[in-house]
Amino acid sequence: METELARRGLVDNRGSLAGWSAGLIAYVVLIGAIFPSISGSVDLDKLVAHYPDALKSLFGIAGGGSLSSGAGFLDAELFSFMVPLLVLVLAIGTGARLFAGEEDTGRLELVLAYPVRRWRAVIAKAAVVAVEIAAVCLAAGLAIAVSDPLFRLDLDGGRVAAAVCGVALLGLFYGWLALAAGAATGNKALAVAASVGYAAASYLVAGLHGLAGWLDPFRFLSPFWWIGTSPLQHGIRASGAVVVLAAAAVLLGAGAALVERRDLAAP
């Protein structure tokens, strides 16, 4: 029955998922197509060198990489902000909608009418979030793989895969956070606000902790810091990826446990 709930969730969202994937592919290819016009530009690297440290840190160009290389360009234009942002918007929106959103619209009673425990329904919906994130990240990865030889980006295939996996883990963490918060409270707006607020704060902490000493102790609470910056140039932290995945599982488990204690209409 959990499989049926997951299947229905994916079928219901197939149109929007296709649109997200197509849009992300188009964006990645567009960014890749810009690269040949700035490839090897010494002037661009000199200009970037004079950027404020805070700006370079936030956008992943503070590690000595070159913005005129394919890896440095895509790190700054894709993986420092836009691709994680798009994946997180999808993940948080889906996570908040799948339980709290259904409760708001009165559809949750139909879901719980199945012979399935509440916590199992949460797990089934978590699978939907995971599959959607995997689909859009795979689309982005394929678009990068196609753009690499087409626009002479000279990328390392292993680091491309690692970068895409890192974004997927971020999406999974915040998507499951939204799902867990929605399941625990039944409040979609609260689930979205908590996830978005945490994501924004985590991003700033990861980017600025090295410049603002008082932020440094909080870096351990940031999934962005655990994954690492500039993945196409420096890779991602393998241990950090494990930490983020484990933290996402803990959040999901907490949401699944708390939903059992809520006063919901009996299935």
Secondary structure per residue as TSV (DSSP state, phi and psi in degrees):
chain	resnum	aa	ss	phi	psi
A	1	M	-	360.0	-36.1
A	2	E	H	-61.9	-37.0
A	3	T	H	-63.2	-38.4
A	4	E	H	-66.3	-40.4
A	5	L	H	-62.2	-43.0
A	6	A	H	-64.9	-42.3
A	7	R	H	-61.9	-43.7
A	8	R	H	-64.0	-39.0
A	9	G	H	-61.7	-41.7
A	10	L	H	-69.1	-40.7
A	11	V	H	-63.6	-42.1
A	12	D	H	-63.3	-30.3
A	13	N	T	-103.2	8.5
A	14	R	H	-63.2	-34.7
A	15	G	H	-66.4	-49.0
A	16	S	H	-66.4	-34.9
A	17	L	H	-64.6	-41.2
A	18	A	H	-63.3	-40.1
A	19	G	H	-65.1	-43.0
A	20	W	H	-60.9	-44.7
A	21	S	H	-64.3	-44.2
A	22	A	H	-64.5	-41.6
A	23	G	H	-64.2	-40.5
A	24	L	H	-67.8	-40.0
A	25	I	H	-60.4	-47.0
A	26	A	H	-60.9	-40.8
A	27	Y	H	-66.1	-44.4
A	28	V	H	-61.8	-45.4
A	29	V	H	-64.7	-39.1
A	30	L	H	-62.0	-45.2
A	31	I	H	-63.5	-43.0
A	32	G	H	-60.6	-36.5
A	33	A	H	-68.5	-21.4
A	34	I	H	-76.2	-27.8
A	35	F	G	-56.5	-44.6
A	36	P	G	-55.2	-25.9
A	37	S	G	-75.8	-17.4
A	38	I	T	-121.5	3.6
A	39	S	T	-57.7	127.4
A	40	G	T	71.2	16.4
A	41	S	-	-75.0	111.0
A	42	V	H	-68.2	-37.0
A	43	D	H	-62.0	-37.5
A	44	L	H	-65.0	-43.2
A	45	D	H	-63.7	-37.1
A	46	K	H	-65.7	-40.2
A	47	L	H	-63.5	-45.3
A	48	V	H	-63.5	-33.3
A	49	A	H	-61.6	-23.4
A	50	H	T	-95.1	2.0
A	51	Y	S	-66.4	151.9
A	52	P	-	-59.7	145.6
A	53	D	H	-58.6	-37.9
A	54	A	H	-61.9	-41.8
A	55	L	H	-66.5	-44.0
A	56	K	H	-64.6	-37.2
A	57	S	H	-67.5	-42.5
A	58	L	H	-64.0	-36.1
A	59	F	T	-104.0	20.7
A	60	G	T	66.5	30.5
A	61	I	-	-122.4	25.3
A	62	A	-	-99.6	1.2
A	63	G	S	-94.7	15.6
A	64	G	S	88.9	3.2
A	65	G	-	-76.3	166.9
A	66	S	-	-105.1	128.8
A	67	L	T	-72.8	-15.8
A	68	S	T	-90.4	2.9
A	69	S	S	-95.4	157.5
A	70	G	H	-60.1	-45.2
A	71	A	H	-65.3	-44.6
A	72	G	H	-65.2	-39.4
A	73	F	H	-64.7	-47.5
A	74	L	H	-71.1	-32.5
A	75	D	I	-58.2	-46.2
A	76	A	I	-72.7	-41.6
A	77	E	I	-86.6	-26.3
A	78	L	I	-113.5	-59.0
A	79	F	I	-86.7	-13.6
A	80	S	T	-78.0	-25.9
A	81	F	T	-151.0	-59.4
A	82	M	H	-67.3	-48.2
A	83	V	H	-64.8	-47.2
A	84	P	H	-58.1	-39.5
A	85	L	H	-60.4	-48.4
A	86	L	H	-64.5	-42.3
A	87	V	H	-66.0	-39.4
A	88	L	H	-68.2	-37.0
A	89	V	H	-60.8	-45.5
A	90	L	H	-63.6	-47.9
A	91	A	H	-64.5	-46.2
A	92	I	H	-67.6	-41.8
A	93	G	H	-61.7	-44.5
A	94	T	H	-67.1	-44.9
A	95	G	H	-60.8	-42.1
A	96	A	H	-71.9	-33.9
A	97	R	I	-75.8	-32.0
A	98	L	I	-70.7	-23.4
A	99	F	I	-122.9	-62.2
A	100	A	I	-63.9	-37.6
A	101	G	I	-63.8	-41.4
A	102	E	H	-67.1	-33.6
A	103	E	H	-67.4	-39.9
A	104	D	H	-61.6	-38.0
A	105	T	H	-90.6	-2.8
A	106	G	T	84.4	7.6
A	107	R	-	-83.9	-13.5
A	108	L	H	-63.6	-33.1
A	109	E	H	-60.5	-35.2
A	110	L	H	-67.8	-39.0
A	111	V	H	-63.6	-45.1
A	112	L	H	-77.8	-5.1
A	113	A	T	-72.1	-18.9
A	114	Y	S	-68.1	151.8
A	115	P	S	-75.1	72.2
A	116	V	-	-145.6	139.9
A	117	R	-	-67.3	153.9
A	118	R	H	-58.9	-43.9
A	119	W	H	-66.1	-30.9
A	120	R	H	-70.5	-33.1
A	121	A	H	-64.5	-39.3
A	122	V	H	-62.5	-43.2
A	123	I	H	-63.7	-39.9
A	124	A	H	-62.6	-40.6
A	125	K	H	-71.7	-30.9
A	126	A	H	-63.2	-35.7
A	127	A	H	-64.2	-37.0
A	128	V	H	-62.8	-45.5
A	129	V	H	-58.1	-45.6
A	130	A	H	-63.1	-42.6
A	131	V	H	-66.5	-40.8
A	132	E	H	-64.5	-42.1
A	133	I	H	-63.2	-44.9
A	134	A	H	-60.0	-38.9
A	135	A	H	-65.8	-47.9
A	136	V	H	-70.9	-35.0
A	137	C	H	-69.1	-37.6
A	138	L	H	-63.2	-40.5
A	139	A	H	-61.1	-43.6
A	140	A	H	-64.6	-42.4
A	141	G	H	-62.8	-41.6
A	142	L	H	-65.8	-38.5
A	143	A	H	-63.8	-39.3
A	144	I	H	-66.8	-41.6
A	145	A	H	-61.7	-38.0
A	146	V	H	-72.5	-39.3
A	147	S	H	-70.6	-27.0
A	148	D	H	-55.3	-59.6
A	149	P	H	-73.7	-28.0
A	150	L	H	-66.5	-39.8
A	151	F	T	-112.6	12.7
A	152	R	T	55.1	53.4
A	153	L	-	-80.1	-22.5
A	154	D	-	56.1	56.7
A	155	L	-	-95.8	156.2
A	156	D	-	-89.9	121.1
A	157	G	H	-59.4	-39.4
A	158	G	H	-63.6	-40.6
A	159	R	H	-72.5	-30.9
A	160	V	H	-62.2	-46.2
A	161	A	H	-62.2	-41.5
A	162	A	H	-65.0	-41.0
A	163	A	H	-63.2	-43.7
A	164	V	H	-64.8	-41.4
A	165	C	H	-63.7	-36.9
A	166	G	H	-62.4	-43.6
A	167	V	H	-64.2	-40.0
A	168	A	H	-62.2	-39.6
A	169	L	H	-65.8	-39.3
A	170	L	H	-62.1	-44.6
A	171	G	H	-61.6	-40.4
A	172	L	H	-64.2	-43.5
A	173	F	H	-59.7	-52.3
A	174	Y	H	-76.8	-30.3
A	175	G	H	-66.4	-43.7
A	176	W	H	-71.0	-29.6
A	177	L	H	-62.6	-45.8
A	178	A	H	-62.9	-42.5
A	179	L	H	-63.0	-45.8
A	180	A	H	-64.5	-43.5
A	181	A	H	-63.7	-39.7
A	182	G	H	-67.6	-39.8
A	183	A	H	-67.9	-36.5
A	184	A	H	-75.6	-29.6
A	185	T	H	-115.0	-25.0
A	186	G	-	76.2	9.2
A	187	N	-	-111.5	107.6
A	188	K	H	-66.0	-42.9
A	189	A	H	-61.5	-40.8
A	190	L	H	-65.9	-40.2
A	191	A	H	-62.3	-43.5
A	192	V	H	-67.0	-46.9
A	193	A	H	-61.9	-43.6
A	194	A	H	-63.5	-43.4
A	195	S	H	-69.8	-44.9
A	196	V	H	-65.6	-43.1
A	197	G	H	-62.1	-43.7
A	198	Y	H	-65.6	-40.2
A	199	A	H	-63.5	-44.6
A	200	A	H	-63.7	-46.1
A	201	A	H	-63.8	-41.0
A	202	S	H	-64.5	-39.4
A	203	Y	H	-63.9	-44.7
A	204	L	H	-65.9	-41.1
A	205	V	H	-62.6	-44.1
A	206	A	H	-63.4	-35.1
A	207	G	H	-84.3	-26.6
A	208	L	H	-115.9	-3.3
A	209	H	T	-62.4	-29.6
A	210	G	T	-73.7	-20.1
A	211	L	T	-99.7	-27.6
A	212	A	S	-114.6	103.5
A	213	G	G	-57.7	-31.6
A	214	W	G	-70.5	-16.9
A	215	L	G	-84.5	-17.5
A	216	D	G	-55.4	-43.7
A	217	P	G	-63.8	-21.7
A	218	F	G	-85.1	-4.8
A	219	R	G	-62.9	-27.0
A	220	F	G	-68.9	-15.1
A	221	L	G	-92.4	0.4
A	222	S	-	-102.6	113.8
A	223	P	H	-59.0	-31.5
A	224	F	H	-63.2	-39.2
A	225	W	H	-67.7	-41.2
A	226	W	H	-63.2	-37.7
A	227	I	H	-72.2	-39.8
A	228	G	-	100.5	160.9
A	229	T	S	-104.3	165.3
A	230	S	-	51.2	58.3
A	231	P	H	-66.3	-29.4
A	232	L	H	-74.7	-22.4
A	233	Q	H	-97.8	-36.2
A	234	H	H	-120.3	-1.8
A	235	G	-	75.9	-173.4
A	236	I	-	-117.4	162.7
A	237	R	-	-79.1	116.0
A	238	A	H	-62.7	-42.7
A	239	S	H	-65.6	-36.3
A	240	G	H	-64.8	-38.4
A	241	A	H	-61.9	-39.3
A	242	V	H	-64.8	-41.2
A	243	V	H	-62.2	-45.3
A	244	V	H	-64.4	-42.4
A	245	L	H	-63.2	-42.6
A	246	A	H	-64.9	-41.4
A	247	A	H	-64.3	-39.0
A	248	A	H	-62.7	-41.2
A	249	A	H	-64.9	-38.3
A	250	V	H	-64.5	-44.0
A	251	L	H	-60.9	-44.0
A	252	L	H	-63.1	-43.3
A	253	G	H	-61.7	-39.1
A	254	A	H	-64.4	-43.3
A	255	G	H	-63.5	-41.3
A	256	A	H	-65.6	-34.8
A	257	A	H	-73.6	-41.7
A	258	L	H	-69.9	-30.7
A	259	V	H	-65.7	-26.7
A	260	E	T	-68.4	-21.3
A	261	R	T	-94.5	-6.5
A	262	R	S	-78.9	156.3
A	263	D	-	-90.3	86.7
A	264	L	-	-107.0	162.0
A	265	A	-	-60.9	136.0
A	266	A	-	-61.9	136.0
A	267	P	-	-65.7	360.0
